[in-house]
Amino acid sequence: MGSMPSDVESLSIYEPPDDFSREIDEHIKNCALAVELREHPDFRESRPHLKIPPEVRQHSLTAGTLAGPGMIVVPPYYFNEKDGKSMVQIFYVGPDCSGHPGIVHGGFLATMLDEGLARCAFPAMPNKVGVTANLQINYLKPTMAGQFLVLKAKTVKVEGRKAWAEGWIESLEVPEGEEPAKLVEASALFVEPKHANVSHHIGELFVPGKRPDADVGDADFEVALPSY
């Protein structure tokens, strides 16, 4: 595997495979929210899924399995506030991520929130990496497929190797004069495993026999597994 692309380089990697994907990509890139965040000095833009090496990306749930036509049509755009304070993600979800016809599956939304809150909180942690210890979801309104969505997250507390984050998903586009309504909200606790500072990959910390003294220390759960 070669060196990982930088945040700036990740913005120029994606090549839309068809006209619809190109239209979706351009719409997100040029929407008012993206333009506003791009101009804000405290936010950094990136497309983290494109920083994952292709041979690894194909096995990633959100960057590989669920990516493409009818699903996560284009790699999401992320805007991270410095020091892990907050994060905004903009993406489009297609009809193939539905549970009930035309309604986005709740498990898909939970996955996006888990990953989104993690990408918000990790920069605030000592070694910038962790695993999900707890995730709580409240579904507020049906989320219709075939629309642009915004995930907003903030880190609310950091204590040693623990970080707490909260966030929600809302529609990008709402009728004029209306405020976006929360569709689903979540809160999560992330824990950085011991020895994360010396491991090349988070998965090494959970391979039996690889590092027998690895654990999550004083985490409030018994077994920790990587979220993604």
C-alpha positions in Angstrom: 0.0 0.0 0.0 1.3 3.5 -0.9 1.1 6.6 1.1 -2.4 7.8 2.1 -3.7 10.8 0.1 -4.0 14.1 2.0 -7.3 15.8 2.7 -6.7 18.1 -0.2 -5.7 15.3 -2.5 -8.9 13.3 -1.6 -11.0 16.0 -3.1 -9.7 15.4 -6.7 -9.6 11.5 -6.7 -13.3 10.8 -7.5 -14.3 10.3 -11.1 -18.1 10.0 -11.5 -18.9 6.9 -13.5 -22.1 8.3 -15.1 -24.0 11.5 -15.7 -26.3 11.0 -12.7 -23.4 10.5 -10.3 -21.7 13.6 -11.8 -24.9 15.6 -11.3 -25.1 14.5 -7.6 -21.4 15.2 -7.0 -21.7 18.7 -8.5 -24.8 19.5 -6.5 -23.2 18.6 -3.2 -19.9 20.4 -4.0 -21.7 23.6 -5.0 -24.6 23.7 -2.5 -24.8 26.7 -0.2 -23.8 24.7 2.9 -20.7 23.3 1.3 -19.6 26.7 0.0 -20.1 28.3 3.4 -18.1 25.7 5.2 -15.4 25.6 2.6 -14.8 29.3 3.2 -14.8 29.0 7.0 -11.2 29.1 8.3 -11.9 26.6 11.2 -13.2 23.8 8.9 -11.2 21.4 6.7 -12.8 19.7 3.8 -12.1 16.1 2.8 -13.5 12.9 1.4 -12.1 10.3 3.8 -13.5 7.3 2.0 -11.2 8.1 -0.9 -8.2 8.2 1.4 -8.7 4.5 2.1 -6.4 2.3 -0.2 -8.6 0.6 -2.9 -7.7 -2.9 -1.8 -9.0 -2.0 1.7 -11.9 0.2 0.5 -13.6 -2.7 -1.3 -14.1 -4.4 2.0 -15.4 -1.3 3.9 -19.1 -1.2 4.5 -19.7 2.5 3.8 -16.8 3.1 1.4 -17.2 -0.1 -0.6 -20.2 -2.3 0.0 -22.7 0.5 0.2 -21.0 2.8 -2.2 -22.2 3.3 -5.8 -25.4 3.6 -7.9 -28.6 3.4 -5.9 -26.8 3.5 -2.5 -24.3 6.1 -1.3 -24.1 7.4 -4.9 -20.9 9.5 -4.5 -18.3 9.5 -1.7 -19.6 11.9 1.1 -18.0 15.3 1.6 -16.8 16.0 5.1 -16.1 19.3 6.8 -14.2 18.9 10.1 -13.8 21.7 12.6 -10.3 21.9 14.1 -9.4 19.9 17.2 -12.4 17.6 16.7 -15.0 20.1 17.9 -17.6 19.4 15.2 -18.2 17.9 11.8 -20.6 18.2 8.9 -21.1 15.5 6.3 -23.1 15.9 3.1 -24.2 12.9 1.1 -26.9 11.4 -1.2 -28.7 8.2 -0.4 -30.4 6.2 -3.2 -33.4 3.8 -3.2 -31.3 0.7 -2.6 -30.7 1.6 1.0 -34.4 1.3 1.8 -36.1 -0.9 4.4 -39.8 -0.2 3.7 -40.1 0.9 0.1 -38.8 4.4 -0.4 -37.8 4.8 3.3 -34.2 4.6 4.2 -33.4 1.6 6.4 -32.9 2.5 10.1 -29.8 0.3 10.2 -28.2 2.3 7.4 -28.8 5.5 9.3 -27.4 4.1 12.5 -24.2 3.0 10.6 -23.8 6.5 9.1 -24.3 8.1 12.5 -21.8 5.7 14.1 -19.2 6.5 11.5 -20.0 10.2 11.4 -19.8 10.7 15.1 -16.6 8.7 15.2 -15.0 10.9 12.5 -16.0 13.9 14.6 -14.6 12.7 17.9 -11.5 10.9 16.9 -9.4 14.0 16.2 -10.1 15.0 19.9 -8.6 11.8 21.2 -5.0 11.3 22.3 -4.0 9.1 19.3 -6.9 10.1 17.0 -8.5 6.6 16.9 -11.0 4.6 18.9 -13.8 2.1 18.9 -17.5 2.5 19.6 -18.4 1.5 23.1 -22.0 2.7 23.1 -24.4 4.1 20.5 -27.9 5.4 21.2 -30.3 6.2 18.4 -33.6 8.0 18.3 -35.6 7.9 15.1 -37.7 11.0 14.8 -39.2 11.1 11.3 -39.1 8.7 8.3 -36.1 9.4 6.1 -37.1 9.2 2.5 -34.6 7.7 0.0 -33.5 9.5 -3.1 -32.4 12.7 -1.3 -29.4 14.8 -0.1 -28.8 14.4 3.6 -26.6 16.3 6.1 -25.1 14.7 9.2 -24.1 17.2 11.9 -22.0 16.1 14.9 -20.2 17.6 17.8 -17.8 16.3 20.4 -19.3 17.1 23.8 -16.7 15.7 26.3 -13.3 14.1 26.3 -11.8 12.4 29.3 -8.5 10.6 28.7 -9.1 7.8 26.2 -12.9 8.4 26.2 -14.8 10.8 24.0 -18.5 11.5 23.8 -20.2 12.8 20.7 -23.8 13.8 19.7 -25.3 14.4 16.3 -28.2 14.0 13.9 -29.2 13.7 10.3 -31.4 16.2 8.4 -32.4 16.9 4.9 -30.2 19.2 2.9 -33.1 20.8 0.9 -36.2 22.0 2.6 -39.0 24.3 1.4 -38.2 28.0 1.5 -38.9 29.6 4.8 -38.6 26.3 6.8 -35.8 25.1 9.0 -34.4 21.6 8.5 -36.0 19.0 10.8 -34.0 16.3 12.6 -34.8 12.9 11.1 -32.7 10.8 13.4 -30.4 11.7 16.3 -27.7 9.8 18.1 -25.2 10.0 21.0 -22.1 7.8 21.3 -19.2 7.0 23.5 -15.8 6.1 21.9 -12.8 4.6 23.6 -9.2 4.6 22.4 -7.7 1.1 23.1 -4.5 0.8 25.0 -1.4 0.6 22.8 -3.2 2.5 20.0 -0.1 4.8 19.8 2.1 1.9 18.7 -0.2 0.0 16.4 -0.2 0.4 12.7 -3.8 -0.7 12.4 -6.7 -0.7 14.9 -7.5 -4.3 14.0 -4.2 -5.5 15.4 -5.3 -4.7 18.9 -8.1 -7.3 18.7 -6.4 -10.2 16.9 -6.0 -13.1 19.4 -2.3 -13.7 20.1 -1.2 -10.6 18.2 -1.1 -8.4 21.3 -2.3 -10.4 24.3 -2.1 -7.5 26.7 -4.3 -5.3 24.6 -7.6 -4.2 26.1 -9.8 -1.1 26.4 -8.7 -0.5 30.0 -11.4 1.2 32.1 -14.0 1.2 29.3 -17.6 0.8 30.3 -18.1 -2.4 28.3 -16.7 -5.9 28.2 -15.8 -6.5 24.6 -14.7 -3.8 22.1 -14.7 -4.4 18.3 -13.8 -1.9 15.6 -16.8 0.0 14.2 -15.3 0.1 10.7 
